[in-house]
């Protein structure tokens, strides 16, 4: 069942089209990655999904209801967090959460706030004004704010930006747990492709406001033919570089290691060519394409062939 459906969504600012005929859906308890280069239209799309911007054309439906006609009702069950938005700096964390809680119809307000404080490990920060917090602490407060109404649909913009690795891991695990326990549906943007691969069931890729791809992270990665072959070469690095250059493979060197981009089907021939030239390696590792490889390939292609 689609909990959110977007049909032919378009947003124009004068002669500039930021989002161009975009259609997609979000299933119940699905985590959907919204990816694309800077300026692709991700933020504009999220702002339309929140009702901050009005679409030029197209329709948005939440829970089977037209968003334009049922905006107030729908937003009771939707929330949002972004690293790039700011809450009132002079208020404490407690005051911010309490203030935001009044935007929603919550029966036990103190109990809900206490629950959120515990979930996001904010006990020691509650009496601190936001202006005193670090970037990572502000990110946690923003995420806590987004769960204050226990939403059915959650829109997250860079949810782990500025967090240290341990805190980012906790947030990823928390999102996966919330999805499985409460069937919350999530759309997130991130520049951390490994994170997207870990948490997202599906990814849509947009560029210049248009849909480029809609598939699982694994399937998108498989569409990239190139693998990364890393070799430890103790002697003969110059000959190895010459060989790779002659073949036209992209490469980089790191000390005695050379990392070469080779199409998977060409790897046997590549290694045979090394052997034929008497170039020996002491270690080899082959890294299959990742979602980051897909992101880079598509971004370079669209930059070379702009709409």
Helices and strands as residue ranges (DSSP letters): E 2-13, E 16-27, E 31-35, H 42-49, E 57-62, E 65-66, H 71-75, E 78-82, H 93-101, H 109-119, G 123-125, G 130-132, H 135-146, E 153-157, H 165-182, E 185-189, H 193-199, E 202-207, E 210-215, H 217-222, E 226-232, H 237-247, E 251-254, E 257-263, G 264-266, H 267-276, E 283-287, H 291-304
